[in-house]
């Protein structure tokens, strides 16, 4: 067998056609990757990855591998040496496998010079070496698997004809059908079970997984099984003249049974190895649990389609890959349908389609693209609609934090894909909404002041406003109780009712202003007084592990307010000036609630401390000041004069003052071991502890308040939560507190998916700008130079050996 293997290699390396095929493959791949603009150009993508090469290589394989395999059996038939070959002391398997190994070796030889691309991306990474090596080697394994199937198909095509051209065309056509043809047919709206079978038969479906660095046992069985099937067909084909029709029919039946066996086996195998350094293609335990619990088909219409920039194209691929991962573990099918909003034929229909998508909650974003006509602004929809059981919910994947660059925001979007999909599926699967109640009766924020948050929360919660008396009377405690900016003191009975609701399983959100002061009062004069406001909550919060201080925070990182800076005798001129009493609070970037969120706007915020509390309580600071803040004790005067005469910068020397804390764990009741006869309560009825309690305490009551404009005789108007009229920015208040509500109502660990970390791997833009031509020339010329050197050395050694043997 090895003599036949060596003979095939010698014939290939001894022919000019072989070298032309290899050089053509290397030249085309280098030009597409480094010279020609387009979706495969690595420098244009800006990412330190060889993903463009692994997307391009299969299409070049469609020409390279048929060129390698076309003569392996067809030439034997044309020259009549096939009979002589079959009479050699070799089994049919050894004959076919020897030729297979020879062709496969040639493909591997062709891939060796492409390692120059890996070295180049390694050197161009920012920092150097930022390319994911595990993912890259896994993708090379995928190319080897793909080569094995294409070589097997090529051998089968060559074994059925004595014409090399026919063998080349038929191998290319058959490879194309198996690579993408079945998947194309499966996407034409046929029944799902047929779509699943045809998609499974598509090589691209399995290569897409392996090509990103995931070695799946099911995909491996598919590649090995399909390659073995075509090798078996090639064995049958070289002997077909000696086989009866009945025997050929039986062998065809056996081949079909083998294909069914491979399908069943590959679908049942769940073992996989994620070679990526950050394991970004491994589903978390929570995600797998949600996927396995799916009992209805899920359809995801993805609207991120059409002509996309590299960053958005990467986001699209990651979304599709994550949906396939969920489908792999789901109890019912999870399918993705890619819809391009620009496929509408007329501008009017297209605009209406855009409005319909926005009305359903899929938000557009505008991107600037360079075209032959110049730079244009184009709307894209980086979102999807998830449907299950007649219900649907919109998902927006793009994260936008003004403090981060576009590349960082896109990377954050990639990190959150799993969370967005799993949380959407979970919402659709839950038959009954959680309950959310806002406490009333102590001059808390009214429904108008929390309207924006309530409207957003109503998609997931049944929202109500409740007094302590109503809370005491309800049969089922609300899942979440929010006490937002009370201004009147709580009675002991009110505190007891809240405590017992917490002990019964309600989760609490406290937004407390311990200092009484308002920016509106400054509009009537240059100064006002800030003084403590005793709400009679100190003992209750202290028992739970938190203490809110009666002080105010001044922060260099703050909002601006409009101040009249014109002389008193001149016409008023208002200009924005920093207002240190309105800090822009910084979320804890290490916690799933606040990871990668924008700053939060606040007004007259106080500091807080954590204390031991009663029970086994875990305390996490989730919101704080910037590194440049200071504390002002109260009572104190608050004056607009601070704008003209600000405190010395060195006084802002207290970093990260806590303003929000998460408390979790086992809590003891604040009324345990207390005599409650004066409240008319029997001590035997008290719930003394809760073992899985969660609450959050914030030292600012206005964090969830949207601005309201009251007009006599008309419905009040309100601004979006977090919107600042001076800077015209929308800060992260709403998204932050929506995450607060999600976290408090989540006992499955889905919120922890927001902590997934995907390393951002970018190319060094400075290096590319200074030496792009050098890298393009190196990556184009070096692979071809390697092949030419090998050819010259090989022919020199071959001639030398021939002369020695002749003498």
PyMOL commands that set and color helices and strands:
alter all, ss='L'
color gray80, all
select helices_A, chain A and resi 2-13+16-34+42-45+51-69+74-79+82-86+92-112+115-124+133-158+164-186+192-201+203-210+217-238+240-242+245-268+285-292+310-329+341-343+347-360+406-415+417-429+451-457+468-473+492-503+519-522+538-544+641-644+649-651+677-679+683-685+733-744+750-755+765-806
alter helices_A, ss='H'
color red, helices_A
select strands_A, chain A and resi 125-126+214-216+272-274+298-302+334-338+365-371+374-380+383-388+391-396+434-440+461-467+480-484+507-511+515-516+527-532+546-548+551-555+558-564+574-587+600-601+608-610+615-624+629-633+636-639+658-668+689-698+708-709+717-718+723-724+729-730+762-763
alter strands_A, ss='S'
color yellow, strands_A
deselect
rebuild
show_as cartoon
